[in-house]
Amino acid sequence: MSSHIATQAVHAGEERPKPYGAVTTPIVQTSTYAFVDTAEIMDFMHRKVAGDEPLRHEYGRYSNPTQTAVESKVAALEGGEKALLFASGMAAITTTLCALLSSGDHLVMVRDAYHRTWEFALTFLERWGVETTLVPIDEPDTLAAAIRPSTRLIFSETPANPYLGIIDLSRTVEIAKKHTIITIIDSTFATPVNLRPLEYGVDLVIHSATKYLGGHNDLMAGVVIGPRSVLTDIEEARGTLGGVSSPHDAYLLLRGLKTLEVRVLRQNDNARRVAQFLEGHPAIHRVHYPGLPSHPQHDLASKQMTGFGGVVSFEIEGDTGRTSRFIDLLRLPYVGPTLGSVESIVQQVAAFFSLDREEREAAGIKDNLVRYAVGIEDAGDLISDLSQALAGI
């Protein structure tokens, strides 16, 4: 098969021929898989104990044919040996951290990560005896200084939410390998179209597949990709904790993945044009977009990424009320907490983050910050809508 991501998105991971001569992989809507006889059970169990890939399925909490097709496709897109599908991005993150960390271990995480991710680390993991140190995403020397003998994982996003900070993957991997530490990158904002962290030596890549991989605001899923040797414990934890994706969501994700490159390339272009328009507008204080030369890590982003993604964050000049009025005057995007779909979605970040001002300030969330997740609409229409909303405030 071609190694081009567009071809892999359509064909990788799917059997040919498929059952009943179908073109699409079917939804296998079952929780239980029957065995023909005891001999088949014993053969299955011996393979399982030996650590071999099973030739069949046993129970829906462990695997499903529709789920397996998604995992194979995503692994191919990221260039990984194996992928594991979960019920949500957070299920993928929390299960991975629980599987790889034990009491007394230390985790280094970038402060720019999704707030639910570091909340989990600072509350649940701390309760279970795991310490977490938060570091800036753009200071590799600070990251290196945070390493302890007990450090087991380095976790980052790139680009990060919501200011779109970029971590230096090569430097991070260099630091981690020096101390035999596992590196994990949440690459949800980038997608494998724009960045493949495994090629830089990163150990594990995570996606909230609810976003770009699904692309249509109609499913929830998460995925972890990496070498089989690292994923073994995570797969065991998934089977125990139960955060498995449903066959129907797996089917929707499989469908969405086929147009991933087409959608992301369009969103890259739309976001670039939107960012350029906003940067030149007098009502905008600052634009955060790695594709702009004004972004402090533009050179690093240009080196690591083939495209800069579909999210543009920016700050409105003036008080909080002006930002809220701007959001309310927009006509095309939906107002909501997600990103990565064909529809544009916008949010005043502070309104979704917390009602507590001190909590927002501690997390670096400004009241005038807007996150605009650009969809696949016509860029000219999006810019016209932005223009009328800015004129109205």
C-alpha positions, -999 to +999 in steps of 0.1 A: +000+000+000+011+036-007+027+053+023+009+086+015-014+096+043-044+102+020-043+066+008-037+053+043-066+073+056-090+055+032-076+020+031-052+012+060-064-012+087-094-025+068-098-061+056-104-069+019-127-085+010-150-074+039-180-095+051-209-097+027-188-079+000-194-046+018-172-016+009-174-002+045-163-021+076-195-032+094-205-023+129-201-055+149-227-048+175-221-075+201-207-076+236-198-113+236-181-137+211-190-174+213-165-202+210-171-234+190-157-257+216-133-261+246-104-267+223-109-232+207-110-217+242-078-234+252-060-223+220-072-187+226-060-187+262-026-202+254-020-174+228-032-148+253-008-161+281+021-162+256+014-126+247+006-134+210-020-113+191-053-132+194-068-146+162-103-139+174-123-118+199-134-128+233-154-100+250-164-065+240-145-048+268-113-061+254-117-058+216-142-056+187-136-060+150-148-025+142-125-011+169-096-032+156-100-017+121-098+018+136-067+010+157-049-004+127-057+026+106-046+051+132-014+032+138-006+034+101-014+071+100+010+078+129+036+053+118+033+033+150+033-004+157+000-005+175-029+017+186-055+014+214-090+029+211-107+044+241-141+059+250-127+095+251-095+114+249-094+117+287-100+080+291-069+075+269-049+099+289-059+088+324-057+051+316-022+056+302-010+075+332-025+050+356-009+021+338+026+036+336+029+053+370+031+039+405+031+054+440+064+072+445+069+080+408+073+115+394+057+130+363+069+161+344+040+178+325+040+210+306+019+237+322+002+245+289-015+211+287-053+208+287-065+218+322-084+185+328-051+167+321-031+185+347-061+186+371-061+148+370-023+147+377-025+172+405-056+157+422-060+120+415-024+110+408-012+130+438-038+113+460-023+080+448+013+090+457+025+103+423+041+137+422+038+161+393+059+190+383+045+215+358+070+233+335+067+258+307+064+243+272+090+265+257+118+260+282+136+227+276+163+236+302+136+240+329+122+207+318+156+191+321+161+206+356+128+192+368+140+156+362+144+135+393+156+099+398+119+090+403+108+106+371+090+081+348+071+102+323+073+135+304+039+146+291+032+175+267+008+187+240+019+203+208+004+226+198-009+232+233-043+245+244-052+273+242-021+295+234-008+270+208+027+267+224+051+243+207+074+219+224+108+210+210+104+173+203+140+165+195+153+182+226+126+166+248+134+132+235+171+138+240+164+147+277+141+117+282+165+091+267+193+104+288+173+094+319+153+064+304+120+083+307+089+076+286+077+106+265+040+111+257+027+138+233-009+147+230-010+156+193-047+163+190-043+198+177-017+187+151-031+154+137-009+130+118-014+152+088+007+180+103+030+162+126+040+126+135+058+127+169+069+091+167+093+101+139+111+122+165+116+093+189+086+101+211+073+069+228+036+074+228+012+097+209-023+104+222-053+119+204-087+130+215-103+113+184-135+133+192-118+162+175-100+161+141-098+124+137-136+120+139-142+155+125-180+157+126-190+164+162-209+130+164-187+107+184-164+105+215-132+085+214-095+086+223-065+067+210-029+059+221-003+049+196+032+035+201+053+003+203+036-029+214+060-033+243+049+000+259+012-005+250+009-039+267+003-026+302-020+001+289-041-024+270-043-045+302-054-014+322-081-006+295-096-040+299-097-037+336-109+000+339-133-004+310-128+028+291-134+011+257-151+027+227-184+014+215-186-004+181-209+024+168-184+052+178-156+031+163-176+029+130-182+067+130-145+073+136-135+049+108-158+069+085-144+103+096-108+092+093-112+086+055-115+123+049-089+134+075-063+148+051-088+166+030-104+183+060-072+192+078-055+207+047-086+229+042-086+238+079-049+246+078-055+271+049-086+286+065-068+291+098-038+307+082-060+332+063-081+339+094-050+345+115-035+369+090-067+389+089-070+391+126-033+401+131-039+431+109-072+442+126-070+472+151-095+456+174-072+426+180-045+429+207-026+397+198-030+366+177-016+332+188-010+310+158+022+290+151+019+297+114+025+334+119+060+348+120+050+367+151+045+335+171+075+331+194+080+295+183+072+300+146+106+287+135+104+256+156+068+249+144+080+254+108+107+228+114+085+202+131+052+206+113+040+204+077+009+225+085-001+246+115-036+234+123-071+248+124-071+266+158-065+303+161-064+319+195-065+357+199-070+385+224-096+413+219-086+448+227-105+462+257-125+447+285-143+414+290-176+428+279-162+436+244-150+400+241-184+386+250-201+410+226-178+398+198-187+362+205-224+369+205-222+389+172-206+361+152-231+344+129-212+314+114-194+295+142-212+276+169-203+286+205-190+256+223-161+238+241-147+216+213-127+218+181-116+199+150-149+194+132-162+205+098-181+233+116-163+263+130-166+265+168-156+295+189-154+302+227-144+329+251-120+306+269-125+321+304-162+315+302-156+277+298-126+274+321-138+287+355-160+314+371-132+319+397-110+348+385-080+337+407-082+302+392-082+316+357-053+339+364-033+311+380-038+291+348-028+321+326-063+323+311-070+359+301-106+371+301-102+386+265-089+353+251-109+338+222-102+303+208-115+299+172-115+264+159-118+269+121-139+245+101-141+238+064-164+266+054-153+292+028-125+313+043-139+345+028-172+339+045-155+333+078-134+365+075-165+385+065-183+372+096-153+381+118-151+415+103-188+424+110-185+411+146-154+431+153-171+462+138-200+457+161-180+459+194 
